[in-house]
Amino acid sequence: MDTIALFGGSFDPPHIGHEAVIKALKKFKDIDKIIIMPTFLNPFKSNFYAPSSLRMKWLKEIFKEDEKVEISDYEVLQNRQVPTIETLKHLLKSYKKIYLVIGADNLAKLELWNSYDELKELVTFVVAQRDGIDIPKEFIALSVDEKISSSQLRNKMDYSKLSKKCAQEIYDFYKENNCKTE
């Protein structure tokens, strides 16, 4: 296996939009494996709602039957904010080519990412469509037709937007812990 797609994020909570991204990535013929990389804490955020161990558990449950998907605990095990460039350098020890998957909502701050100039030399960006945001031609656009975000879900939990495999557990956690975004 030489080529992977890296899909990182908080996944706080994981939802059907994340599943749609994975489904769309599986259409790429040259991707051998999709690595989902939950953060311990997103470098652009000051807190998380569900602990990383719980988010890992949910993701493993959601994708356990998908042989092409691996849930990596690399960033979670660092127990700190991990810049994407650090994760990529770790993965490039094992893989030759990496597609880095981001949501279109990240485009506005992409140049603020740690070592962005080096990052863009190391990966091919794949941008999941979101909120009608235009995706520049230098990126590969990924067609995803789910209009949901984790922050929207935290503010108004919608059971139908959660993965069927662990929807009740996710729903209960966020409701019981009153995980509203400030």
PECOR-V813136 format. One line per field, one symbol per residue. phi: phi as a letter, one per 30 degrees, with the letter a starting at -180 (. if undefined). psi: psi as a letter, one per 30 degrees, with the letter a starting at -180 (. if undefined). A space follows every 50 residues. Layout:
phi: ???
psi: ???
This chain:
phi: .cbbccccldhbcdbdddddddeddddddcddacccbdddaeecbcabcc deddddedddddcdccddcbccceddddhadbdeeddddddddcbdbbcc cbdeddedcedddeheddeddcbcdccddahiddceddcddcdbcccabd dddddbdbedcceddbedddededddchdddd
psi: kfklkjjllehilkafeeeeeeeeeffkegjekkjkjklekkfglfllek leeeeeeeeeeegfgjffkkjkgeeeffhlkjkeeeeeeeeffflekkkj kllfffeegeffkkheeeeffflkkkjkkkggkkjlfflkkjjkhkille eeeeejkjefglkffheeeeeeeeeeghikk.
